[in-house]
Amino acid sequence: MVKTNSSAGPPVFAEMEAMGERARAASRKLANLSSTVKNVALNKMADHLEARFDEIATANKLDMDMGAAAGLSTAMLDRLRLDQKRVKAMAEGLREVAALPDPVGEVAGMKRRPNGMWVGRMRVPLGVVGIIYESRPNVTADTAALCLKSGNAVILRGGSEAIHSNRAIASILDDASASAGIPRNTIQLVPTTDREAVKALLKMDRHIDVIIPRGGNELIRFVVENSTIPVIKHDKGVCHVYVDKAADVAMAEKIIFNSKVQRPGVCNATETLLVHKDIAERFLPRAAVALREAKVELRGCERSRHIVRDMKPATELDWYEEYLDLILAVKIVGSFEEAVDHIAKYGSSHTESIVTNDYHTAQEFLKVVDSAAVMVNASTRFSDGGQFGLGAEVGISTQKLHARGPMGLEELTCLKFIVYGDGQVRE
């Protein structure tokens, strides 16, 4: 194991080690705080975000200007942008987390053993969470809130493109939470964009209990290959909408338009549209008109291009692609089974939706599609912690252990056994 101290590498390793020590110390104090203290802090953090909007806006303008100069796409710039409405939404997210039940300390499954002992399980914080993410500065507030409420200290490492915004937000949250009785260093942001800081973070298994990466495929792969800490992957979102032969055409048009256009630069936006051959002639032309009006570039299979002739040809690589942009891959399938097989082969286990009025087909889709979120007659854009009633999310896990789908408060805790005895000894 690589030791994270100044003798093991660059000076940044020693700085990161110190952050880890502070986080571990804070987590021990935080785990014993009451829900009332945590909720007061969260509401105060929300108030401070709104009251100090000008500081956030100034910092965000620096990031936006740098991003534009660096040639970031329109979708990426949209993910980066913070206006008053988005900051207000961040603040409301913190208040929603404050209003949620606190899972820490819940006891379940208490059973009396033949020897008189009571054995059960208590929900407790994970401890220290390391989060590595890109682009979206609202993640700083969302994850800090969820970690605090679930009793975890957090070390945040945002992308270089949002460094000024993240610094401003983290500073405001730290000040507000400390003034409400939360231990200092509960919320820490890695202050440098040096890539060595990420390498150090991934080796700090003495201090950090879990790493959650949120970003593109390159980031996820780097974290998984280099971490000595358990990783919960928030992988790319190659999301699908399948329009079944029994679909309501008007509903399907509305769902695919929202899934692709409402905010194309996020992981729950749809990247591939699958259409049953029996409905393609009725559905595709009208869907294409609406999508083209929204400046969506369509890349279709040969059969779909016979129906909508100005589509660009799709290649094999398009079916794997997370565009995060106004681009949509389109494929006509011959059957329900072909649609499911396509999702299994090319999808990323994130979110899939079927549009159908056939109850049995819908139920089969829910059972056989192996993704974190599977929907019937709804936009993939709903695959989100806030929309699912979690208040916010620390990420969307595309793996199966120990959490899957949007991760809220409960997913940031684990269970430990507790035992009540009255003098029992084992013979």
C-alpha distance (Angstrom), angle and dihedral (degrees) to the residues before:
residue distance angle dihedral
M1 . . .
V2 3.81 . .
K3 3.77 110.7 .
T4 3.76 114.9 -132.7
N5 3.76 102.5 -137.2
S6 3.77 135.6 106.0
S7 3.80 92.9 -92.2
A8 3.80 92.1 56.1
G9 3.78 97.6 59.8
P10 3.81 145.8 -42.4
P11 3.83 121.2 -6.1
V12 3.81 89.2 -100.9
F13 3.83 88.1 71.7
A14 3.81 90.2 62.7
E15 3.81 90.7 47.3
M16 3.79 91.1 51.8
E17 3.80 91.6 47.1
A18 3.79 89.1 55.2
M19 3.81 90.3 50.9
G20 3.79 89.6 51.8
E21 3.80 92.7 50.9
R22 3.81 91.0 49.9
A23 3.80 91.6 48.1
R24 3.81 92.8 50.2
A25 3.81 91.3 50.4
A26 3.81 91.2 48.2
S27 3.81 92.3 48.2
R28 3.80 92.0 57.9
K29 3.82 91.1 55.5
L30 3.79 94.2 40.5
A31 3.80 93.8 53.6
N32 3.80 90.2 65.4
L33 3.81 98.6 47.6
S34 3.79 120.1 113.0
S35 3.79 123.4 -112.1
T36 3.79 88.6 -115.0
V37 3.80 93.5 60.1
K38 3.80 91.9 46.7
N39 3.80 93.1 47.8
V40 3.80 93.4 49.1
A41 3.79 88.5 51.0
L42 3.80 93.3 49.8
N43 3.80 92.4 50.9
K44 3.77 90.4 47.7
M45 3.80 90.5 50.1
A46 3.81 89.1 52.8
D47 3.80 92.0 50.3
H48 3.80 91.8 49.8
L49 3.81 93.0 50.5
E50 3.79 90.4 56.7
A51 3.81 95.2 40.8
R52 3.81 92.7 50.5
F53 3.78 96.9 43.2
D54 3.81 92.1 127.1
E55 3.82 90.7 62.7
I56 3.80 90.9 50.9
A57 3.81 92.7 46.2
T58 3.81 92.3 50.8
A59 3.79 91.8 50.3
N60 3.79 92.2 44.5
K61 3.81 91.8 52.6
L62 3.80 89.0 58.3
D63 3.80 89.9 53.4
M64 3.81 93.6 44.9
D65 3.81 92.1 50.1
M66 3.80 91.4 48.1
G67 3.81 90.8 46.6
A68 3.79 93.2 50.8
A69 3.82 90.7 48.2
A70 3.80 89.8 49.9
G71 3.81 91.2 53.2
L72 3.81 99.4 -111.7
S73 3.80 112.7 176.0
T74 3.79 121.7 -104.0
A75 3.81 89.7 -107.7
M76 3.81 92.6 51.4
L77 3.80 91.4 48.2
D78 3.78 88.5 51.2
R79 3.80 90.1 54.3
L80 3.79 88.8 51.0
R81 3.80 98.8 46.5
L82 3.81 120.5 103.5
D83 3.80 118.8 -169.4
Q84 3.79 128.9 166.8
K85 3.80 91.9 -88.4
R86 3.81 93.1 54.0
V87 3.80 93.9 45.7
K88 3.79 89.1 49.7
A89 3.82 88.2 51.3
M90 3.82 89.2 51.2
A91 3.80 89.7 52.2
E92 3.80 92.0 47.9
G93 3.79 88.8 50.9
L94 3.82 89.7 57.1
R95 3.81 90.6 49.8
E96 3.81 90.4 49.8
V97 3.80 90.4 52.5
A98 3.81 89.3 50.1
A99 3.81 89.7 54.1
L100 3.81 94.3 51.6
P101 3.81 121.6 97.3
D102 3.80 112.7 -93.3
P103 3.81 109.0 -119.2
V104 3.82 94.6 -164.6
G105 3.78 112.3 108.5
E106 3.80 96.5 16.2
V107 3.81 110.9 147.6
A108 3.78 120.9 -155.0
G109 3.78 140.3 170.9
M110 3.81 98.7 24.7
K111 3.80 107.4 179.1
R112 3.78 131.2 178.3
R113 3.80 113.8 -126.6
P114 3.83 122.0 -145.5
N115 3.83 89.4 -102.7
G116 3.82 91.0 57.8
M117 3.82 98.0 -103.6
W118 3.79 119.2 134.6
V119 3.83 114.1 -136.5
G120 3.80 124.9 -172.2
R121 3.77 144.3 133.2
M122 3.79 132.5 -96.9
R123 3.80 125.1 -158.1
V124 3.81 111.4 -126.4
P125 3.83 136.8 171.5
L126 3.79 120.1 -87.5
G127 3.83 88.4 -127.1
V128 3.81 114.7 -130.7
V129 3.79 120.4 14.9
G130 3.80 123.4 -162.5
I131 3.80 115.0 -156.7
I132 3.81 123.0 -168.9
Y133 3.78 114.6 -172.6
E134 3.78 145.0 157.6
S135 3.80 138.8 -133.3
R136 3.80 106.3 -19.5
P137 3.83 111.4 91.6
N138 3.81 92.2 -171.4
V139 3.83 85.3 74.0
T140 3.81 87.1 71.3
A141 3.79 91.9 62.7
D142 3.81 97.4 36.9
T143 3.79 95.7 50.7
A144 3.80 94.4 41.2
A145 3.81 90.0 54.0
L146 3.79 95.2 48.2
C147 3.78 93.6 45.6
L148 3.80 92.6 48.8
K149 3.81 94.2 48.1
S150 3.82 91.6 47.5
G151 3.82 90.9 50.4
N152 3.80 97.9 -107.7
A153 3.78 129.8 132.1
V154 3.80 112.3 -136.0
I155 3.79 136.6 -151.4
L156 3.80 110.7 -159.9
R157 3.78 124.5 -159.3
G158 3.79 110.9 -177.2
G159 3.78 127.9 -176.4
S160 3.79 122.9 -81.5
E161 3.82 90.0 -116.8
A162 3.84 90.4 66.5
I163 3.81 100.5 34.3
H164 3.82 97.1 120.5
S165 3.81 93.7 45.9
N166 3.80 92.3 46.8
R167 3.79 92.9 48.8
A168 3.80 91.4 51.9
I169 3.80 94.1 47.4
A170 3.81 95.1 44.5
S171 3.80 92.0 48.4
I172 3.80 91.6 51.4
L173 3.80 92.6 47.6
D174 3.79 93.3 47.3
D175 3.81 92.9 49.7
A176 3.80 93.5 46.7
S177 3.82 95.5 45.8
A178 3.81 93.3 46.8
S179 3.80 90.9 51.9
A180 3.82 87.9 55.2
G181 3.81 95.1 53.2
I182 3.81 102.0 -91.2
P183 3.83 113.1 139.1
R184 3.78 114.7 -100.8
N185 3.81 114.1 -105.8
T186 3.79 92.8 33.9
I187 3.81 85.4 117.8
Q188 3.79 114.9 37.0
L189 3.78 128.7 169.0
V190 3.79 120.2 -157.8
P191 3.82 98.8 -117.7
T192 3.79 97.7 -154.1
T193 3.80 133.6 71.0
D194 3.82 90.2 -149.9
R195 3.81 108.7 131.0
E196 3.81 88.5 -141.8
A197 3.81 87.3 71.5
V198 3.80 89.9 63.8
K199 3.80 91.4 49.4
A200 3.80 89.8 51.4
L201 3.80 92.6 46.6
L202 3.79 91.4 54.1
K203 3.83 92.0 56.0
M204 3.82 96.9 49.3
D205 3.80 97.1 100.1
R206 3.81 91.3 142.0
H207 3.81 89.1 66.0
I208 3.81 108.8 21.7
D209 3.81 123.1 63.9
V210 3.80 101.2 -169.0
I211 3.81 139.0 7.9
I212 3.80 120.7 -145.6
P213 3.82 114.8 -168.7
R214 3.81 119.9 -164.6
G215 3.78 117.4 -173.7
G216 3.76 146.7 60.3
N217 3.77 128.9 -19.2
E218 3.81 93.3 -95.1
L219 3.80 92.4 55.8
I220 3.80 93.8 46.0
R221 3.80 92.5 49.1
F222 3.81 92.3 47.9
V223 3.80 92.0 51.2
V224 3.80 95.1 46.4
E225 3.82 92.6 48.0
N226 3.81 95.9 46.5
S227 3.81 107.2 34.0
T228 3.79 123.4 104.6
I229 3.82 86.5 -173.6
P230 3.84 124.3 81.1
V231 3.83 109.6 -91.6
I232 3.80 129.0 -148.2
K233 3.79 104.8 -161.3
H234 3.79 123.0 -138.2
D235 3.80 91.8 -168.9
K236 3.78 130.1 -173.9
G237 3.79 119.7 -65.8
V238 3.79 112.2 -122.2
C239 3.81 91.7 168.5
H240 3.81 125.4 -178.8
V241 3.77 137.7 -155.1
Y242 3.81 113.4 -159.3
V243 3.80 115.6 -160.8
D244 3.78 104.9 -155.0
K245 3.82 124.7 -151.1
A246 3.83 87.8 -108.1
A247 3.81 94.0 53.8
D248 3.79 126.1 127.6
V249 3.81 100.2 -117.0
A250 3.80 95.8 -147.0
M251 3.80 91.2 49.0
A252 3.79 91.8 47.6
E253 3.80 91.6 51.5
K254 3.79 91.1 51.0
I255 3.81 93.3 47.6
I256 3.80 97.0 48.2
F257 3.81 91.5 45.2
N258 3.81 91.9 53.1
S259 3.81 93.4 41.1
K260 3.81 91.8 54.8
V261 3.81 107.1 27.5
Q262 3.81 108.7 32.3
R263 3.81 91.9 77.7
P264 3.80 112.4 -15.1
G265 3.81 97.4 179.8
V266 3.81 96.9 69.6
C267 3.79 131.5 87.9
N268 3.83 96.6 -112.7
A269 3.80 94.2 55.6
T270 3.80 112.5 112.1
E271 3.80 115.9 -105.8
T272 3.83 101.3 177.4
L273 3.80 130.9 40.8
L274 3.80 116.6 -157.8
V275 3.81 117.2 -165.7
H276 3.81 128.3 -170.8
K277 3.81 111.6 -121.6
D278 3.83 92.3 -125.3
I279 3.81 92.8 62.5
A280 3.80 101.1 30.4
E281 3.84 96.7 95.6
R282 3.80 91.7 53.2
F283 3.79 98.7 39.0
L284 3.80 109.9 34.8
P285 3.83 100.9 59.4
R286 3.80 94.8 52.2
A287 3.82 92.9 41.7
A288 3.80 90.0 49.9
V289 3.82 92.3 53.9
A290 3.81 92.7 54.4
L291 3.80 93.3 43.7
R292 3.80 93.2 48.1
E293 3.81 90.2 51.4
A294 3.82 86.5 57.5
K295 3.83 88.8 51.5
V296 3.80 94.2 -110.6
E297 3.82 113.7 160.6
L298 3.81 110.1 -136.8
R299 3.81 121.1 -149.7
G300 3.77 111.2 -171.7
C301 3.77 143.7 -176.5
E302 3.80 118.1 -111.6
R303 3.82 93.9 -94.2
S304 3.80 93.5 50.6
R305 3.81 91.0 48.1
H306 3.81 89.3 57.7
I307 3.81 87.3 61.0
V308 3.82 99.3 38.0
R309 3.77 102.7 29.6
D310 3.81 100.1 -171.7
M311 3.81 93.4 61.6
K312 3.77 115.2 117.2
P313 3.81 114.4 -119.3
A314 3.80 114.6 -96.1
T315 3.79 119.4 -133.7
E316 3.79 128.2 -151.9
L317 3.81 88.9 -98.7
D318 3.81 91.7 58.8
W319 3.79 91.9 67.8
Y320 3.83 89.8 60.2
E321 3.79 95.6 43.2
E322 3.80 127.9 116.7
Y323 3.80 97.2 -161.5
L324 3.83 99.4 179.4
D325 3.79 84.1 -162.9
L326 3.81 142.4 80.1
I327 3.80 93.0 -69.1
L328 3.81 124.9 111.5
A329 3.80 129.4 -171.7
V330 3.83 113.9 -144.2
K331 3.81 127.9 -160.8
I332 3.79 131.6 174.5
V333 3.81 112.5 -143.3
G334 3.77 128.1 -161.6
S335 3.78 97.4 -140.1
F336 3.79 147.2 3.1
E337 3.80 88.5 -99.3
E338 3.80 91.9 55.5
A339 3.80 90.3 52.4
V340 3.80 91.7 50.9
D341 3.81 91.6 46.8
H342 3.82 90.8 50.7
I343 3.81 91.2 52.3
A344 3.80 91.0 48.0
K345 3.80 92.5 51.3
Y346 3.80 102.0 40.7
G347 3.80 105.4 21.8
S348 3.79 127.8 98.4
S349 3.85 97.6 -139.7
H350 3.81 91.0 -106.9
T351 3.83 114.2 113.2
E352 3.81 134.6 -25.0
S353 3.80 131.8 177.6
I354 3.78 134.5 -163.7
V355 3.80 123.9 -156.9
T356 3.80 109.5 -153.4
N357 3.79 143.3 128.1
D358 3.81 91.4 -149.7
Y359 3.81 108.0 102.4
H360 3.79 95.9 -160.9
T361 3.82 93.0 49.4
A362 3.80 89.8 49.4
Q363 3.81 91.9 50.9
E364 3.79 91.8 48.5
F365 3.81 90.5 50.5
L366 3.81 90.2 52.7
K367 3.79 91.3 51.0
V368 3.80 102.6 42.9
V369 3.81 103.6 36.2
D370 3.81 106.7 90.6
S371 3.81 104.0 -151.5
A372 3.79 135.3 120.0
A373 3.81 92.2 -109.1
V374 3.82 125.2 23.3
M375 3.80 120.1 -176.6
V376 3.78 140.3 -168.8
N377 3.81 119.3 -148.4
A378 3.80 95.0 -16.2
S379 3.79 138.2 106.0
T380 3.79 118.1 -96.7
R381 3.81 86.4 -130.4
F382 3.80 88.0 80.9
S383 3.81 90.6 71.2
D384 3.77 92.0 104.0
G385 3.79 136.1 113.8
G386 3.79 94.0 -121.9
Q387 3.81 92.9 48.1
F388 3.81 90.9 48.4
G389 3.80 92.3 53.6
L390 3.82 97.3 -103.3
G391 3.81 92.9 119.3
A392 3.80 90.5 -126.3
E393 3.78 136.7 -19.1
V394 3.77 137.1 -117.8
G395 3.78 89.2 -151.1
I396 3.79 143.6 -47.5
S397 3.77 109.2 -94.0
T398 3.80 113.4 -144.3
Q399 3.81 92.7 -173.0
K400 3.79 130.1 74.7
L401 3.81 105.5 -124.5
H402 2.95 125.2 102.2
A403 3.79 98.8 -23.3
R404 3.80 134.0 17.0
G405 3.79 130.0 -165.9
P406 3.82 124.4 -2.4
M407 3.80 108.4 3.8
G408 3.78 116.5 -139.5
L409 3.77 134.5 161.6
E410 3.79 98.6 -54.6
E411 3.81 92.0 50.3
L412 3.83 88.9 57.2
T413 3.79 90.8 60.5
C414 3.79 135.7 63.6
L415 3.79 135.8 -160.5
K416 3.77 127.9 -105.3
F417 3.79 126.8 -172.7
I418 3.78 117.8 -109.3
V419 3.81 124.8 -166.6
Y420 3.82 131.3 -162.3
G421 3.78 114.9 -163.3
D422 3.78 138.6 163.3
G423 3.75 101.2 -145.0
Q424 3.83 102.5 -48.3
V425 3.82 117.2 162.3
R426 3.77 126.2 -172.6
E427 3.79 117.2 -110.8
